[in-house]
Amino acid sequence: HPRVGHHPDHPVLQVITPSMHDLILHSGTVIDGTGSDRFTADIGITGDRITEIGDLGDSEATRRYDASNRIVAPGFIDVLSYPTNGYGEWYKIADGVTSNLCMHGIDNPMEKFLKNTEVHNPPVNYGGAVDHYQHRKILGVGIQKTTEKERRTLLELAETDLQAGAIGIHQQPEYTVDLQKSEIVDHGHLATKYNVPLCLHLRHSYDKAFGSQENAINEALEVAKETGCSIHIEHLNSTGGTGRMRAAIDQIQKARDEGLAITACIYPYTFWATYGGSARFDNFQEKFDISFGDLQEVGKPDRMTEETFSIARSENKLIAAYAMDEEDITEALSA
């Protein structure tokens, strides 16, 4: 525990303090994440650890940074956020998020993503992953099967984005319905070359005879084995773990125990949302065992009917589906 001072509600905890800090943040307003009131203090950092909090005026440091009139707080990293828009990133700051990463795809080529973000002058660190689907749309391929020439072009576009600063590659087999595994493998090799993760929205988010979540996770694990790349499984609660979260976690952990670099994330609520025109809503009742009454157009108060769903889908409205159990979330959070 750090030694805390300059605040009557904070006990003084004894620590072994090095004679010199690598960095001292001087006189910042500290919000420590415990729910306590903010307080003013110096923070001593050595290596990758906070080693002392208090009045460090007499302490030596390799570097000092004047943090007066600044908030000093834990910085959370949101790995599956979306590009900045001029207002949403300020809500991120209020939640303690200081890095806003669009690993779900940057919605543009990297050069345009950077130009768009610069306009907003965001208060957060930002970055994101190559948006494979956007490149497909630029080529006019969309969700269809690609030719060898188109696949080479897609790899070239992905590499251009990586050289421009992208920090991962995003692919979405469930939405890009004709995406072949070999094309994922190609991008896995590219991810290995640049030492960035391949972030996957898995192929199946349901357990049916025509496709299972277990097989979808196995496809991702096979790509990791074949290419040596790191794989990040996006929002496991609505892809490979809906209704089978413990089995999904065990499946991933087994691969990790075997030495594969596999990570996954969840969001802590029991609905997913996407646009009505998406292939995810094809035969949604059969795939997810839900009905129109489990759907809700975002921004409207009522659940849907077959008629309102038909209208919303034709207009490609954003639709939420209450399709998972609380146990899916709590099981994942416990892991």
Contacts in CASP RR format, 6 or more apart in sequence:
PFRMAT RR
TARGET T0000
AUTHOR 0000-0000-0000
METHOD contacts of the structure
MODEL  1
HPRVGHHPDHPVLQVITPSMHDLILHSGTVIDGTGSDRFTADIGITGDRI
TEIGDLGDSEATRRYDASNRIVAPGFIDVLSYPTNGYGEWYKIADGVTSN
LCMHGIDNPMEKFLKNTEVHNPPVNYGGAVDHYQHRKILGVGIQKTTEKE
RRTLLELAETDLQAGAIGIHQQPEYTVDLQKSEIVDHGHLATKYNVPLCL
HLRHSYDKAFGSQENAINEALEVAKETGCSIHIEHLNSTGGTGRMRAAID
QIQKARDEGLAITACIYPYTFWATYGGSARFDNFQEKFDISFGDLQEVGK
PDRMTEETFSIARSENKLIAAYAMDEEDITEALSA
1 13 0 8 1.000
1 15 0 8 1.000
2 13 0 8 1.000
2 15 0 8 1.000
2 50 0 8 1.000
2 51 0 8 1.000
2 52 0 8 1.000
2 53 0 8 1.000
3 12 0 8 1.000
3 13 0 8 1.000
3 14 0 8 1.000
3 15 0 8 1.000
3 17 0 8 1.000
3 52 0 8 1.000
3 53 0 8 1.000
3 54 0 8 1.000
4 10 0 8 1.000
4 11 0 8 1.000
4 12 0 8 1.000
4 13 0 8 1.000
4 41 0 8 1.000
4 53 0 8 1.000
4 54 0 8 1.000
5 12 0 8 1.000
5 39 0 8 1.000
5 41 0 8 1.000
5 53 0 8 1.000
5 54 0 8 1.000
5 55 0 8 1.000
6 39 0 8 1.000
6 40 0 8 1.000
6 41 0 8 1.000
6 54 0 8 1.000
6 55 0 8 1.000
7 36 0 8 1.000
7 37 0 8 1.000
7 39 0 8 1.000
7 41 0 8 1.000
9 36 0 8 1.000
9 37 0 8 1.000
10 36 0 8 1.000
10 39 0 8 1.000
15 51 0 8 1.000
15 52 0 8 1.000
17 51 0 8 1.000
17 52 0 8 1.000
18 46 0 8 1.000
18 51 0 8 1.000
19 60 0 8 1.000
20 59 0 8 1.000
20 60 0 8 1.000
20 61 0 8 1.000
20 62 0 8 1.000
21 44 0 8 1.000
21 45 0 8 1.000
21 46 0 8 1.000
21 51 0 8 1.000
21 52 0 8 1.000
21 56 0 8 1.000
21 59 0 8 1.000
21 60 0 8 1.000
21 61 0 8 1.000
21 62 0 8 1.000
22 45 0 8 1.000
22 46 0 8 1.000
22 47 0 8 1.000
22 61 0 8 1.000
22 62 0 8 1.000
22 63 0 8 1.000
23 44 0 8 1.000
23 45 0 8 1.000
23 61 0 8 1.000
23 62 0 8 1.000
23 63 0 8 1.000
23 64 0 8 1.000
23 65 0 8 1.000
24 42 0 8 1.000
24 43 0 8 1.000
24 44 0 8 1.000
24 45 0 8 1.000
24 56 0 8 1.000
24 57 0 8 1.000
24 59 0 8 1.000
24 61 0 8 1.000
24 63 0 8 1.000
24 64 0 8 1.000
24 65 0 8 1.000
25 42 0 8 1.000
25 43 0 8 1.000
25 44 0 8 1.000
25 45 0 8 1.000
25 65 0 8 1.000
25 67 0 8 1.000
25 72 0 8 1.000
26 42 0 8 1.000
26 56 0 8 1.000
26 57 0 8 1.000
26 64 0 8 1.000
26 65 0 8 1.000
26 66 0 8 1.000
26 67 0 8 1.000
26 68 0 8 1.000
27 40 0 8 1.000
27 41 0 8 1.000
27 42 0 8 1.000
27 66 0 8 1.000
27 67 0 8 1.000
27 68 0 8 1.000
28 40 0 8 1.000
28 41 0 8 1.000
28 42 0 8 1.000
28 43 0 8 1.000
28 67 0 8 1.000
28 68 0 8 1.000
28 70 0 8 1.000
28 71 0 8 1.000
28 72 0 8 1.000
29 38 0 8 1.000
29 39 0 8 1.000
29 40 0 8 1.000
29 67 0 8 1.000
29 69 0 8 1.000
29 70 0 8 1.000
29 71 0 8 1.000
29 72 0 8 1.000
30 38 0 8 1.000
30 39 0 8 1.000
30 40 0 8 1.000
30 41 0 8 1.000
30 43 0 8 1.000
30 53 0 8 1.000
30 72 0 8 1.000
30 73 0 8 1.000
31 38 0 8 1.000
31 71 0 8 1.000
31 72 0 8 1.000
31 73 0 8 1.000
32 73 0 8 1.000
32 74 0 8 1.000
33 73 0 8 1.000
33 74 0 8 1.000
38 71 0 8 1.000
41 53 0 8 1.000
41 54 0 8 1.000
41 55 0 8 1.000
42 52 0 8 1.000
42 53 0 8 1.000
42 54 0 8 1.000
42 55 0 8 1.000
42 56 0 8 1.000
42 57 0 8 1.000
42 59 0 8 1.000
43 50 0 8 1.000
43 52 0 8 1.000
43 53 0 8 1.000
43 54 0 8 1.000
43 56 0 8 1.000
43 67 0 8 1.000
43 72 0 8 1.000
44 50 0 8 1.000
44 51 0 8 1.000
44 52 0 8 1.000
44 53 0 8 1.000
44 56 0 8 1.000
44 59 0 8 1.000
44 61 0 8 1.000
45 51 0 8 1.000
52 59 0 8 1.000
73 96 0 8 1.000
73 98 0 8 1.000
74 96 0 8 1.000
75 96 0 8 1.000
75 97 0 8 1.000
75 98 0 8 1.000
75 99 0 8 1.000
76 95 0 8 1.000
76 96 0 8 1.000
76 97 0 8 1.000
76 98 0 8 1.000
76 99 0 8 1.000
77 97 0 8 1.000
77 98 0 8 1.000
77 99 0 8 1.000
77 101 0 8 1.000
78 92 0 8 1.000
78 97 0 8 1.000
78 99 0 8 1.000
78 100 0 8 1.000
78 101 0 8 1.000
79 101 0 8 1.000
79 103 0 8 1.000
79 232 0 8 1.000
79 265 0 8 1.000
80 101 0 8 1.000
80 102 0 8 1.000
80 103 0 8 1.000
80 104 0 8 1.000
80 234 0 8 1.000
80 235 0 8 1.000
80 265 0 8 1.000
80 267 0 8 1.000
81 92 0 8 1.000
81 97 0 8 1.000
81 100 0 8 1.000
81 101 0 8 1.000
81 102 0 8 1.000
81 104 0 8 1.000
82 102 0 8 1.000
82 104 0 8 1.000
82 107 0 8 1.000
83 102 0 8 1.000
83 106 0 8 1.000
83 107 0 8 1.000
83 108 0 8 1.000
83 113 0 8 1.000
83 116 0 8 1.000
83 117 0 8 1.000
83 126 0 8 1.000
84 100 0 8 1.000
84 116 0 8 1.000
84 117 0 8 1.000
84 120 0 8 1.000
84 122 0 8 1.000
84 124 0 8 1.000
84 126 0 8 1.000
85 120 0 8 1.000
86 120 0 8 1.000
86 122 0 8 1.000
89 100 0 8 1.000
89 120 0 8 1.000
89 122 0 8 1.000
89 123 0 8 1.000
89 124 0 8 1.000
89 126 0 8 1.000
90 123 0 8 1.000
92 98 0 8 1.000
92 100 0 8 1.000
92 124 0 8 1.000
93 123 0 8 1.000
93 124 0 8 1.000
97 124 0 8 1.000
98 124 0 8 1.000
98 125 0 8 1.000
99 124 0 8 1.000
99 125 0 8 1.000
99 126 0 8 1.000
100 122 0 8 1.000
100 124 0 8 1.000
100 125 0 8 1.000
100 126 0 8 1.000
100 127 0 8 1.000
101 126 0 8 1.000
101 127 0 8 1.000
101 128 0 8 1.000
101 167 0 8 1.000
102 113 0 8 1.000
102 126 0 8 1.000
102 127 0 8 1.000
102 128 0 8 1.000
102 129 0 8 1.000
103 128 0 8 1.000
103 129 0 8 1.000
103 167 0 8 1.000
103 168 0 8 1.000
103 170 0 8 1.000
103 197 0 8 1.000
103 199 0 8 1.000
103 232 0 8 1.000
103 234 0 8 1.000
104 129 0 8 1.000
104 170 0 8 1.000
104 199 0 8 1.000
104 201 0 8 1.000
104 234 0 8 1.000
105 128 0 8 1.000
105 129 0 8 1.000
105 130 0 8 1.000
105 131 0 8 1.000
105 133 0 8 1.000
105 134 0 8 1.000
105 170 0 8 1.000
105 199 0 8 1.000
106 113 0 8 1.000
106 127 0 8 1.000
106 128 0 8 1.000
106 129 0 8 1.000
106 130 0 8 1.000
106 131 0 8 1.000
106 134 0 8 1.000
106 161 0 8 1.000
106 166 0 8 1.000
106 170 0 8 1.000
107 113 0 8 1.000
107 131 0 8 1.000
107 134 0 8 1.000
108 116 0 8 1.000
108 131 0 8 1.000
108 134 0 8 1.000
109 131 0 8 1.000
109 134 0 8 1.000
109 135 0 8 1.000
109 138 0 8 1.000
109 157 0 8 1.000
109 160 0 8 1.000
109 161 0 8 1.000
109 164 0 8 1.000
110 130 0 8 1.000
110 160 0 8 1.000
110 161 0 8 1.000
110 162 0 8 1.000
110 164 0 8 1.000
110 165 0 8 1.000
110 166 0 8 1.000
111 164 0 8 1.000
113 127 0 8 1.000
113 128 0 8 1.000
114 164 0 8 1.000
117 126 0 8 1.000
117 127 0 8 1.000
127 165 0 8 1.000
127 166 0 8 1.000
127 167 0 8 1.000
128 166 0 8 1.000
128 167 0 8 1.000
128 168 0 8 1.000
129 166 0 8 1.000
129 167 0 8 1.000
129 168 0 8 1.000
129 169 0 8 1.000
129 170 0 8 1.000
129 196 0 8 1.000
129 197 0 8 1.000
129 199 0 8 1.000
130 157 0 8 1.000
130 158 0 8 1.000
130 161 0 8 1.000
130 162 0 8 1.000
130 166 0 8 1.000
130 168 0 8 1.000
130 169 0 8 1.000
130 170 0 8 1.000
131 161 0 8 1.000
131 170 0 8 1.000
132 154 0 8 1.000
132 158 0 8 1.000
132 169 0 8 1.000
132 170 0 8 1.000
132 171 0 8 1.000
132 172 0 8 1.000
132 176 0 8 1.000
132 187 0 8 1.000
133 142 0 8 1.000
133 170 0 8 1.000
133 171 0 8 1.000
133 172 0 8 1.000
133 175 0 8 1.000
133 176 0 8 1.000
135 154 0 8 1.000
135 157 0 8 1.000
135 158 0 8 1.000
136 142 0 8 1.000
136 143 0 8 1.000
136 146 0 8 1.000
136 154 0 8 1.000
136 176 0 8 1.000
138 157 0 8 1.000
139 150 0 8 1.000
139 153 0 8 1.000
139 154 0 8 1.000
141 150 0 8 1.000
142 176 0 8 1.000
143 175 0 8 1.000
143 176 0 8 1.000
143 177 0 8 1.000
143 178 0 8 1.000
143 179 0 8 1.000
143 279 0 8 1.000
144 178 0 8 1.000
145 178 0 8 1.000
145 180 0 8 1.000
146 154 0 8 1.000
146 180 0 8 1.000
146 183 0 8 1.000
151 183 0 8 1.000
151 186 0 8 1.000
154 183 0 8 1.000
155 186 0 8 1.000
155 187 0 8 1.000
155 190 0 8 1.000
158 166 0 8 1.000
158 169 0 8 1.000
158 187 0 8 1.000
158 190 0 8 1.000
159 190 0 8 1.000
159 194 0 8 1.000
162 168 0 8 1.000
162 169 0 8 1.000
162 190 0 8 1.000
162 194 0 8 1.000
162 196 0 8 1.000
166 196 0 8 1.000
167 196 0 8 1.000
168 191 0 8 1.000
168 194 0 8 1.000
168 196 0 8 1.000
168 197 0 8 1.000
168 198 0 8 1.000
168 199 0 8 1.000
169 187 0 8 1.000
169 188 0 8 1.000
169 190 0 8 1.000
169 191 0 8 1.000
169 196 0 8 1.000
169 197 0 8 1.000
169 198 0 8 1.000
169 199 0 8 1.000
170 199 0 8 1.000
170 200 0 8 1.000
170 201 0 8 1.000
171 179 0 8 1.000
171 183 0 8 1.000
171 184 0 8 1.000
171 187 0 8 1.000
171 198 0 8 1.000
171 199 0 8 1.000
171 200 0 8 1.000
171 201 0 8 1.000
172 179 0 8 1.000
172 200 0 8 1.000
172 201 0 8 1.000
173 179 0 8 1.000
173 184 0 8 1.000
173 200 0 8 1.000
173 201 0 8 1.000
173 202 0 8 1.000
173 203 0 8 1.000
173 216 0 8 1.000
173 219 0 8 1.000
174 201 0 8 1.000
174 202 0 8 1.000
174 203 0 8 1.000
174 204 0 8 1.000
174 205 0 8 1.000
174 216 0 8 1.000
174 239 0 8 1.000
174 279 0 8 1.000
174 280 0 8 1.000
175 201 0 8 1.000
175 278 0 8 1.000
175 279 0 8 1.000
175 280 0 8 1.000
177 279 0 8 1.000
179 203 0 8 1.000
181 219 0 8 1.000
181 222 0 8 1.000
181 223 0 8 1.000
184 198 0 8 1.000
184 200 0 8 1.000
184 219 0 8 1.000
184 223 0 8 1.000
185 223 0 8 1.000
185 226 0 8 1.000
185 227 0 8 1.000
187 198 0 8 1.000
188 198 0 8 1.000
188 223 0 8 1.000
188 227 0 8 1.000
188 228 0 8 1.000
188 229 0 8 1.000
189 227 0 8 1.000
189 229 0 8 1.000
191 197 0 8 1.000
191 198 0 8 1.000
191 227 0 8 1.000
191 229 0 8 1.000
191 230 0 8 1.000
192 227 0 8 1.000
192 228 0 8 1.000
192 229 0 8 1.000
196 230 0 8 1.000
197 229 0 8 1.000
197 230 0 8 1.000
197 231 0 8 1.000
197 232 0 8 1.000
197 261 0 8 1.000
197 263 0 8 1.000
198 223 0 8 1.000
198 227 0 8 1.000
198 229 0 8 1.000
198 230 0 8 1.000
198 231 0 8 1.000
198 232 0 8 1.000
199 231 0 8 1.000
199 232 0 8 1.000
199 234 0 8 1.000
200 220 0 8 1.000
200 223 0 8 1.000
200 231 0 8 1.000
200 232 0 8 1.000
200 233 0 8 1.000
200 234 0 8 1.000
201 234 0 8 1.000
201 235 0 8 1.000
201 239 0 8 1.000
202 213 0 8 1.000
202 216 0 8 1.000
202 217 0 8 1.000
202 219 0 8 1.000
202 220 0 8 1.000
202 233 0 8 1.000
202 234 0 8 1.000
202 239 0 8 1.000
202 240 0 8 1.000
203 211 0 8 1.000
203 215 0 8 1.000
203 216 0 8 1.000
203 219 0 8 1.000
204 211 0 8 1.000
204 212 0 8 1.000
204 213 0 8 1.000
204 215 0 8 1.000
204 216 0 8 1.000
204 239 0 8 1.000
204 240 0 8 1.000
205 213 0 8 1.000
205 216 0 8 1.000
205 238 0 8 1.000
205 239 0 8 1.000
205 240 0 8 1.000
205 242 0 8 1.000
205 280 0 8 1.000
205 287 0 8 1.000
205 288 0 8 1.000
206 212 0 8 1.000
206 213 0 8 1.000
206 242 0 8 1.000
206 287 0 8 1.000
206 288 0 8 1.000
207 213 0 8 1.000
207 214 0 8 1.000
207 243 0 8 1.000
207 244 0 8 1.000
208 286 0 8 1.000
208 287 0 8 1.000
213 239 0 8 1.000
213 240 0 8 1.000
213 241 0 8 1.000
213 242 0 8 1.000
213 244 0 8 1.000
213 248 0 8 1.000
214 240 0 8 1.000
214 244 0 8 1.000
214 247 0 8 1.000
214 248 0 8 1.000
214 251 0 8 1.000
216 239 0 8 1.000
216 240 0 8 1.000
217 233 0 8 1.000
217 240 0 8 1.000
217 248 0 8 1.000
217 251 0 8 1.000
217 252 0 8 1.000
218 251 0 8 1.000
220 231 0 8 1.000
220 233 0 8 1.000
220 262 0 8 1.000
221 231 0 8 1.000
221 251 0 8 1.000
221 252 0 8 1.000
221 255 0 8 1.000
221 260 0 8 1.000
221 262 0 8 1.000
223 229 0 8 1.000
223 231 0 8 1.000
224 230 0 8 1.000
224 231 0 8 1.000
224 255 0 8 1.000
224 260 0 8 1.000
224 261 0 8 1.000
224 262 0 8 1.000
225 260 0 8 1.000
228 260 0 8 1.000
228 261 0 8 1.000
229 261 0 8 1.000
230 261 0 8 1.000
230 262 0 8 1.000
230 263 0 8 1.000
231 260 0 8 1.000
231 261 0 8 1.000
231 262 0 8 1.000
231 263 0 8 1.000
232 262 0 8 1.000
232 263 0 8 1.000
232 264 0 8 1.000
232 265 0 8 1.000
233 239 0 8 1.000
233 240 0 8 1.000
233 252 0 8 1.000
233 262 0 8 1.000
233 263 0 8 1.000
233 264 0 8 1.000
233 265 0 8 1.000
234 264 0 8 1.000
234 265 0 8 1.000
235 265 0 8 1.000
235 266 0 8 1.000
235 267 0 8 1.000
235 272 0 8 1.000
236 245 0 8 1.000
236 248 0 8 1.000
236 249 0 8 1.000
236 252 0 8 1.000
236 264 0 8 1.000
236 265 0 8 1.000
236 266 0 8 1.000
236 332 0 8 1.000
237 245 0 8 1.000
237 266 0 8 1.000
237 267 0 8 1.000
237 324 0 8 1.000
237 328 0 8 1.000
237 329 0 8 1.000
237 332 0 8 1.000
238 267 0 8 1.000
238 272 0 8 1.000
238 323 0 8 1.000
238 324 0 8 1.000
240 248 0 8 1.000
241 247 0 8 1.000
241 248 0 8 1.000
241 328 0 8 1.000
242 288 0 8 1.000
242 323 0 8 1.000
242 324 0 8 1.000
242 328 0 8 1.000
243 324 0 8 1.000
243 325 0 8 1.000
243 327 0 8 1.000
243 328 0 8 1.000
245 327 0 8 1.000
245 328 0 8 1.000
245 331 0 8 1.000
245 332 0 8 1.000
246 331 0 8 1.000
249 331 0 8 1.000
249 332 0 8 1.000
249 335 0 8 1.000
252 262 0 8 1.000
252 264 0 8 1.000
255 262 0 8 1.000
256 262 0 8 1.000
266 329 0 8 1.000
266 332 0 8 1.000
266 333 0 8 1.000
268 329 0 8 1.000
268 333 0 8 1.000
269 329 0 8 1.000
270 322 0 8 1.000
270 323 0 8 1.000
270 324 0 8 1.000
270 325 0 8 1.000
270 326 0 8 1.000
270 328 0 8 1.000
270 329 0 8 1.000
271 320 0 8 1.000
271 321 0 8 1.000
271 322 0 8 1.000
271 323 0 8 1.000
271 324 0 8 1.000
272 320 0 8 1.000
272 321 0 8 1.000
272 323 0 8 1.000
272 324 0 8 1.000
273 298 0 8 1.000
273 318 0 8 1.000
273 319 0 8 1.000
273 320 0 8 1.000
273 321 0 8 1.000
274 280 0 8 1.000
274 281 0 8 1.000
274 318 0 8 1.000
274 319 0 8 1.000
275 316 0 8 1.000
275 317 0 8 1.000
275 318 0 8 1.000
275 319 0 8 1.000
276 312 0 8 1.000
276 313 0 8 1.000
276 316 0 8 1.000
276 317 0 8 1.000
276 318 0 8 1.000
276 319 0 8 1.000
277 313 0 8 1.000
277 316 0 8 1.000
281 313 0 8 1.000
281 319 0 8 1.000
284 290 0 8 1.000
284 321 0 8 1.000
285 291 0 8 1.000
288 321 0 8 1.000
288 323 0 8 1.000
290 321 0 8 1.000
290 322 0 8 1.000
290 323 0 8 1.000
292 303 0 8 1.000
292 304 0 8 1.000
292 305 0 8 1.000
292 306 0 8 1.000
292 308 0 8 1.000
292 309 0 8 1.000
293 303 0 8 1.000
293 304 0 8 1.000
293 305 0 8 1.000
294 303 0 8 1.000
294 321 0 8 1.000
294 322 0 8 1.000
294 323 0 8 1.000
295 303 0 8 1.000
295 304 0 8 1.000
295 309 0 8 1.000
295 319 0 8 1.000
295 320 0 8 1.000
295 321 0 8 1.000
295 322 0 8 1.000
296 302 0 8 1.000
296 303 0 8 1.000
296 304 0 8 1.000
296 319 0 8 1.000
296 320 0 8 1.000
296 322 0 8 1.000
297 304 0 8 1.000
297 308 0 8 1.000
297 312 0 8 1.000
297 317 0 8 1.000
297 318 0 8 1.000
297 319 0 8 1.000
297 320 0 8 1.000
298 317 0 8 1.000
298 318 0 8 1.000
298 319 0 8 1.000
298 320 0 8 1.000
302 308 0 8 1.000
304 312 0 8 1.000
304 319 0 8 1.000
309 319 0 8 1.000
312 319 0 8 1.000
313 319 0 8 1.000
END
